[in-house]
Structure formats: structure tokens, C-alpha cells
Amino acid sequence: MSTTAILLLAILGLGFLITFQIAKASEYVGVLKGEKKSFEQSNRVNAFLMVVFLVLGLIGIYWCHELFYKKTLLPFPSASDHGEKIDSMMFITIAITGVVFFITQILLFWFAYKYQHSDKRKALFYPHNTNWEILWTTVPAIALCVLVGFGLYYWYQITGNAPEKALQVEVTGKQFGWIYRYPGKDNVYGKKYYKNIDESNNNELGILWDDQYSHDDIVTTEALYLVKGQPVKINIFSRDVIHDVGLPHFRMKMDAVPGTPTTMWFTPQYTTEEMRKITGNNNFEYEIACDQMCGNGHYSMRGVVKVVTQSEFILWRARQKARYLMVFPDRDPTNQKAVDTTKTGTAPPPPVAAKR
């Protein structure tokens, strides 16, 4: 047993012992003072402590808000169009439940103080009121149905059909990292089969190289590149266990389930550079994280998302080499040209110096 576990058990045992001794001391005091007098004193103290707890609790809520609010995502805008709607739903939900919370909690603790036991007052026996029961049942039910209805409406938008010109990206989760695949100029993914997965030969996804559509697919683990203002459809897969594609700055998430592809789409609204100015953090990076406990290395499944302009994305994509050509370098046209030049004994002409 570890030292931490032993220390924790010792603390729990000591807490139980202290509580037991306090209870015994209170019992002896009650015997000495008389049960009735002891009960009245204890009742007044407990009623007062209810008010103290209420005040300290409200102060604690305010203090936590001031201390941690700026460390959350709430002060900054959502980086996607769908995320704005999700933020609106969340703020409406917080407003409704927040008002109910404060009203009910203040009444709960105030009533505990105001209506503490007294010999001068007799409790009213009030077991049933149909009208009140209908009211406090139907009003919350209607409010929740409206909130759930809007949630389902936006959910079907997020998981529905993306625009035709949407950027296609495939995200595959594995223990413990992310693999990103972009289709080539044909905008069609090559076929894959899990039994073909062979990381030693640069085939982490099990792509079938016999499929012509796979020859221009780009596979990378560097970062997930997206384009500002262009809808992106993310096709999600898992190679082993259940993962979850979490994009907190975009307010998006979707499970990655083995054998069951899932999708979602959205439109990024701010580039990485723009978000750095908004947050005031020059080191800011969008992140992709696993929101599902997936094993001992779950904490390490943090990737980077780069939101760039259209021209920057085109330049990045032009620098990428298709995974097919990395697996079969002898079929790379650039390598073939270099080999042919060596065989013929002719070298490419030297670069012409620019005139000053």
C-alpha cells in the first residue's frame, strides 16, 4: 500500500474518531443540562449556522467566479459558427437554472432559520395541493423540453450534410494520438482495411495501395489544418478503443467509435493568429483533445489545430507528399526524374544568377 493511501486512511480514521468524541461530549452535556434545554440551544445554533452557510456559500460562488472565470473559455468567442449557437444555448441554460438555484437555495436556508422549532408555534399540516403540484411539474417540464428541442435541432445541423465545397478531413484516434488524412485533388479517400495497418511500413491507417484513389491521400500526425471561413467535414474513426474528438475552442465534440464512423461539420471563424490577438496569448494554439477516458496514456492525446487562410493552406498542402509516394519512393515522379538524369549523364542546368 502506498504512503498516500496510508495517510488518507489515517486522516479518515482520525476524522471519524473526532466526530465520535464530539457526539459523546454533546450527549454528556445534554445529560448535565437537561435534554430540553440542550435541544433548544442546539436548535438555535443549527439555525444560525444555516444562515452562515448560506452567506459563506454565496460569497464562495462569487469568489470562485472572480478567480477562475478568466481561465475558462467563456470570456472568448467561439471559433466556429455552430459553436456560437452552442454558447447561446449554454448561457440560456445557465441563466434559467441559475435563477432557480439562487431562489430555491436562499429560501431553503432562510426557512430553516426562520421556522426553527419553537414551543410558541405549531406546524401546519399541509400534505397535498393539486394545483401547486401541476405547476411545479409542468413548468420545469416545458422549460426542459424547449431546451432539449433546441439542442436536438442544432445537433442535427452539426451532424447533418455538410456543404458541397466543404473541406474533407479524416481524424482517426489511437492509443495514444491522432492521425489526420486529407484526400488528394480528386477529393476522394482511398479505401482502407484495418488488417492492413502496418506502422513499420508507414501505413498507420491500413490504406489499400491497390486503390488508385489512395495514391494522392495525405496522411500526417503533425497538426490538423483547417481554413478560416471554409466549412470542414470531419470524418471520425478509431483504431482501437472508444476515443472522443474534443475541439473545445470550437465548442465541438464527437465520439470516435471502433467500426462505426461518425461525422460532424462546422466553419472556423478565426485563424490561429487572430485568436492569439483575441486572447492576448502569443503562444495560443487551438487543440484537439480526447474527451473519453481511453487508457493509461489518455492525458497525452493532445494535438494541435492550425486554422489558416486559404492561401496558407494551399501552400501547406503543396509541401505535403502523398503517403503512397512515401511508402513507394521508387514510384515518385521526382525520384524517377533524378534517376533518369543520373543514367543519361546529364545534369539539370545550374540556376541563372539574377541581374543586379
Phi and psi in degrees as a GROMACS rama.xvg file:
@    title "Ramachandran Plot"
@    xaxis  label "Phi"
@    yaxis  label "Psi"
@TYPE xy
-72.8558  161.567  SER-2
-62.4569  -37.8439  THR-3
-62.5571  -42.4043  THR-4
-65.3935  -41.5321  ALA-5
-63.5438  -42.5972  ILE-6
-63.5299  -40.4245  LEU-7
-64.0716  -43.8011  LEU-8
-63.7315  -38.2822  LEU-9
-64.2841  -40.9776  ALA-10
-64.9383  -43.1783  ILE-11
-63.19  -42.6012  LEU-12
-63.8061  -41.1868  GLY-13
-65.3415  -39.9153  LEU-14
-62.4433  -41.6628  GLY-15
-63.5763  -41.4161  PHE-16
-64.4782  -43.0124  LEU-17
-63.5619  -44.3163  ILE-18
-61.2824  -41.71  THR-19
-63.7332  -41.7777  PHE-20
-68.0742  -38.7082  GLN-21
-63.3348  -42.2801  ILE-22
-62.1807  -42.6256  ALA-23
-65.722  -39.4067  LYS-24
-64.3016  -41.4055  ALA-25
-63.1503  -36.2434  SER-26
-65.9893  -42.2872  GLU-27
-66.5269  -39.7813  TYR-28
-62.4165  -40.2971  VAL-29
-61.8421  -39.1073  GLY-30
-66.3772  -41.7691  VAL-31
-69.7929  -40.9064  LEU-32
-85.6244  -20.8132  LYS-33
104.149  136.158  GLY-34
-59.2189  -43.8346  GLU-35
-64.9459  -48.0659  LYS-36
-65.0539  -39.9163  LYS-37
-63.3357  -41.1796  SER-38
-62.4497  -44.2067  PHE-39
-63.4568  -42.2952  GLU-40
-65.0556  -45.581  GLN-41
-62.1926  -38.2756  SER-42
-64.4067  -42.5868  ASN-43
-65.3832  -42.1528  ARG-44
-62.8462  -46.0468  VAL-45
-63.3918  -39.9272  ASN-46
-63.4574  -42.1683  ALA-47
-65.2365  -41.1988  PHE-48
-64.2766  -29.5023  LEU-49
-60.5243  -44.5318  MET-50
-66.6191  -41.3448  VAL-51
-60.2137  -44.6478  VAL-52
-61.6703  -40.4455  PHE-53
-61.399  -49.9514  LEU-54
-63.6468  -47.6183  VAL-55
-63.9282  -36.1459  LEU-56
-63.8105  -44.8509  GLY-57
-65.3349  -39.2568  LEU-58
-64.0266  -40.334  ILE-59
-62.5255  -40.2643  GLY-60
-61.886  -45.8858  ILE-61
-63.6722  -41.7794  TYR-62
-65.0153  -43.1645  TRP-63
-63.0421  -38.5687  CYS-64
-61.7318  -47.1567  HIS-65
-65.7428  -33.7937  GLU-66
-79.2395  -38.6319  LEU-67
-113.833  -11.5131  PHE-68
-57.4433  -44.7851  TYR-69
-70.4804  -12.5195  LYS-70
-91.8213  -0.827355  LYS-71
-96.5374  -178.098  THR-72
-84.6759  -11.2801  LEU-73
-62.8979  -35.6295  LEU-74
-68.9108  -13.5557  PRO-75
-111.965  148.054  PHE-76
-69.7281  156.943  PRO-77
-67.6265  143.557  SER-78
-89.1908  7.2408  ALA-79
-137.92  161.038  SER-80
-68.6205  -43.6514  ASP-81
-65.3517  -32.7753  HIS-82
-62.9192  -32.2453  GLY-83
-62.2717  -40.3667  GLU-84
-68.4472  -38.5491  LYS-85
-65.1811  -39.8554  ILE-86
-61.2116  -42.7338  ASP-87
-61.2185  -44.6756  SER-88
-61.0089  -41.0646  MET-89
-66.115  -43.3169  MET-90
-65.5372  -38.114  PHE-91
-64.1593  -43.4401  ILE-92
-62.5188  -44.0385  THR-93
-63.0816  -40.1602  ILE-94
-63.3531  -46.7493  ALA-95
-66.1131  -51.781  ILE-96
-68.6971  -30.884  THR-97
-65.6515  -44.506  GLY-98
-61.4318  -45.9868  VAL-99
-62.296  -41.7756  VAL-100
-59.9341  -51.3889  PHE-101
-64.8483  -41.4933  PHE-102
-63.2219  -49.6823  ILE-103
-67.5259  -40.7291  THR-104
-70.2164  -40.3701  GLN-105
-63.7646  -44.6249  ILE-106
-63.706  -39.7374  LEU-107
-59.0535  -52.2418  LEU-108
-75.857  -33.3821  PHE-109
-67.3362  -41.1416  TRP-110
-63.64  -36.9366  PHE-111
-61.5819  -32.8639  ALA-112
-81.262  -49.0156  TYR-113
-66.108  -37.8262  LYS-114
-107.794  37.9416  TYR-115
-65.1571  162.333  GLN-116
-58.4457  135.869  HIS-117
-149.175  137.921  SER-118
-68.7469  -18.7872  ASP-119
-84.6671  -4.08678  LYS-120
-132.205  137.259  ARG-121
-109.64  132.467  LYS-122
-67.5627  142.222  ALA-123
-88.1117  126.356  LEU-124
-82.5178  110.327  PHE-125
-134.901  79.8767  TYR-126
-81.2136  -22.1683  PRO-127
-157.371  138.374  HIS-128
-151.198  106.533  ASN-129
-60.705  -42.7973  THR-130
-62.0651  -44.646  ASN-131
-64.5208  -40.433  TRP-132
-64.9201  -39.3763  GLU-133
-63.6289  -40.8688  ILE-134
-64.0222  -51.3713  LEU-135
-79.31  -2.17923  TRP-136
-96.3045  -46.5885  THR-137
-73.7356  -39.9123  THR-138
-62.2779  -51.6838  VAL-139
-61.5229  -36.6513  PRO-140
-63.5394  -43.8232  ALA-141
-64.6053  -44.8439  ILE-142
-60.3298  -44.8014  ALA-143
-66.5259  -38.8364  LEU-144
-62.3137  -39.6395  CYS-145
-64.806  -45.8418  VAL-146
-63.0304  -44.0304  LEU-147
-65.5755  -37.8515  VAL-148
-60.6318  -46.0737  GLY-149
-64.1292  -37.8569  PHE-150
-61.9196  -44.5154  GLY-151
-65.062  -38.1358  LEU-152
-60.3101  -47.6101  TYR-153
-71.1995  -32.8968  TYR-154
-62.0188  -44.1503  TRP-155
-68.9723  -26.3738  TYR-156
-69.1052  -43.9461  GLN-157
-66.4949  -38.9538  ILE-158
-96.8  1.86763  THR-159
-80.6587  -163.896  GLY-160
-72.2868  129.861  ASN-161
-79.905  160.01  ALA-162
-57.2506  152.88  PRO-163
-60.3405  -34.6055  GLU-164
-91.1405  17.0627  LYS-165
-67.4651  144.336  ALA-166
-69.6943  133.133  LEU-167
-98.7163  126.705  GLN-168
-136.536  137.261  VAL-169
-109.425  127.184  GLU-170
-116.915  122.662  VAL-171
-119.269  126.004  THR-172
-93.5862  144.002  GLY-173
-146.006  164.38  LYS-174
-80.6676  106.357  GLN-175
-137.004  92.1776  PHE-176
179.834  -177.791  GLY-177
-122.785  144.27  TRP-178
-122.923  130.467  ILE-179
-114.217  136.719  TYR-180
-131.003  132.184  ARG-181
-114.836  134.884  TYR-182
-70.478  158.849  PRO-183
-77.8161  -155.439  GLY-184
-63.4361  -25.3786  LYS-185
-74.4532  -10.8788  ASP-186
58.3978  30.6788  ASN-187
-128.154  130.367  VAL-188
-74.6837  144.87  TYR-189
-75.0255  155.912  GLY-190
-69.869  155.534  LYS-191
-143.408  158.741  LYS-192
-146.494  130.555  TYR-193
-61.0229  -27.4174  TYR-194
-71.75  -12.7819  LYS-195
-90.5365  0.562123  ASN-196
-62.582  125.401  ILE-197
-151.029  90.9302  ASP-198
-65.8402  -28.2822  GLU-199
-66.237  -21.2191  SER-200
-114.577  30.7248  ASN-201
59.4795  34.4772  ASN-202
-127.127  69.306  ASN-203
-68.6666  -19.3876  GLU-204
-104.619  -5.27156  LEU-205
72.7877  37.5368  GLY-206
-68.8977  139.217  ILE-207
-87.1066  107.229  LEU-208
-71.1979  -14.4747  TRP-209
-71.3451  -18.2389  ASP-210
-80.5519  121.073  ASP-211
-60.2446  -30.8971  GLN-212
-67.6493  -17.5969  TYR-213
-83.9329  -10.8465  SER-214
-71.638  -18.0873  HIS-215
-115.832  10.7377  ASP-216
-70.3849  138.703  ASP-217
-103.517  125.457  ILE-218
-120.151  129.512  VAL-219
-147.851  154.114  THR-220
-118.214  5.60167  THR-221
-66.4805  -56.6929  GLU-222
-166.967  160.35  ALA-223
-94.0487  112.139  LEU-224
-95.8105  127.513  TYR-225
-127.312  162.822  LEU-226
-113.418  130.323  VAL-227
-62.5459  130.995  LYS-228
81.8336  -4.51071  GLY-229
-108.312  123.575  GLN-230
-56.3242  143.676  PRO-231
-128.666  131.242  VAL-232
-103.788  120.928  LYS-233
-102.828  118.67  ILE-234
-97.0083  122.041  ASN-235
-112.795  132.992  ILE-236
-136.492  164.805  PHE-237
-131.602  141.946  SER-238
-93.0956  -16.2197  ARG-239
-142.422  -78.7969  ASP-240
-110.169  -179.15  VAL-241
-73.471  124.786  ILE-242
-116.379  -176.17  HIS-243
-149.47  120.465  ASP-244
-77.1289  104.966  VAL-245
-105.988  122.772  GLY-246
-120.541  78.8975  LEU-247
-60.6722  -37.496  PRO-248
-70.6235  -21.4364  HIS-249
-97.3432  -3.13628  PHE-250
60.7175  35.9446  ARG-251
-123.556  148.299  MET-252
-160.048  150.028  LYS-253
-157.858  138.191  MET-254
-66.7326  143.378  ASP-255
-107.382  107.352  ALA-256
-110.443  128.72  VAL-257
-57.7866  127.165  PRO-258
79.4446  -2.40745  GLY-259
-131.685  95.3408  THR-260
-62.8738  141.264  PRO-261
-126.722  160.382  THR-262
-139.818  158.977  THR-263
-157.963  157.945  MET-264
-142.552  153.928  TRP-265
-163.346  174.917  PHE-266
-121.853  114.976  THR-267
-63.4206  142.058  PRO-268
-112.668  -19.14  GLN-269
-134.946  136.476  TYR-270
-70.6992  167.648  THR-271
-59.9912  -41.0417  THR-272
-64.5418  -40.5966  GLU-273
-65.4558  -39.283  GLU-274
-69.6487  -29.0638  MET-275
-63.3452  -38.0994  ARG-276
-71.2058  -38.3402  LYS-277
-64.8596  -43.198  ILE-278
-83.7137  -15.2744  THR-279
72.325  18.6377  GLY-280
-117.051  108.484  ASN-281
-69.456  -15.1505  ASN-282
-101.965  11.913  ASN-283
-62.7088  139.752  PHE-284
-139.835  135.754  GLU-285
-62.9561  149.02  TYR-286
-129.265  152.011  GLU-287
-115.639  126.106  ILE-288
-130.482  156.744  ALA-289
-88.0919  118.359  CYS-290
-97.4162  19.8538  ASP-291
-132.32  125.447  GLN-292
-58.4765  117.792  MET-293
-126.308  10.5099  CYS-294
140.304  -174.727  GLY-295
-63.8318  -29.9153  ASN-296
-97.2511  18.836  GLY-297
-54.1109  -38.868  HIS-298
-60.9225  -24.3331  TYR-299
-87.3875  -1.23743  SER-300
-84.7376  61.211  MET-301
-117.381  118.996  ARG-302
-115.39  172.764  GLY-303
-108.049  138.231  VAL-304
-113.506  126.114  VAL-305
-107.532  118.216  LYS-306
-102.528  118.603  VAL-307
-127.468  174.003  VAL-308
-78.2752  169.505  THR-309
-61.1168  -43.9419  GLN-310
-65.6472  -39.1556  SER-311
-66.0754  -36.4851  GLU-312
-67.9935  -42.4731  PHE-313
-60.2016  -42.6402  ILE-314
-64.4652  -43.3185  LEU-315
-62.4856  -43.6111  TRP-316
-66.1874  -35.1294  ARG-317
-66.4643  -25.8132  ALA-318
-81.5345  -14.8384  ARG-319
-82.3273  142.839  GLN-320
-104.214  136.363  LYS-321
-57.8628  140.872  ALA-322
-61.7731  -32.0381  ARG-323
-58.4153  -41.8195  TYR-324
-73.7173  -23.1277  LEU-325
-76.0702  -34.6025  MET-326
-75.5298  -36.4211  VAL-327
-121.886  75.3091  PHE-328
-62.8019  -25.1593  PRO-329
-69.3996  -14.1898  ASP-330
-98.8416  3.99198  ARG-331
-76.0891  120.555  ASP-332
-55.8484  -34.7731  PRO-333
-67.3184  -37.9752  THR-334
-68.9469  -38.1256  ASN-335
-60.7164  -41.2187  GLN-336
-64.5313  -39.6697  LYS-337
-66.2651  -39.2025  ALA-338
-65.8746  -44.2791  VAL-339
-61.9987  -38.3565  ASP-340
-65.6273  -38.9085  THR-341
-66.9733  -39.9577  THR-342
-66.148  -40.8063  LYS-343
-80.4631  -10.1466  THR-344
77.8646  6.34157  GLY-345
-102.609  138.569  THR-346
-109.689  151.218  ALA-347
-61.9264  145.481  PRO-348
-61.2736  144.847  PRO-349
-67.174  154.637  PRO-350
-65.9538  142.761  PRO-351
-83.3005  129.59  VAL-352
-68.4982  138.617  ALA-353
-72.4494  141.807  ALA-354
-72.231  137.618  LYS-355
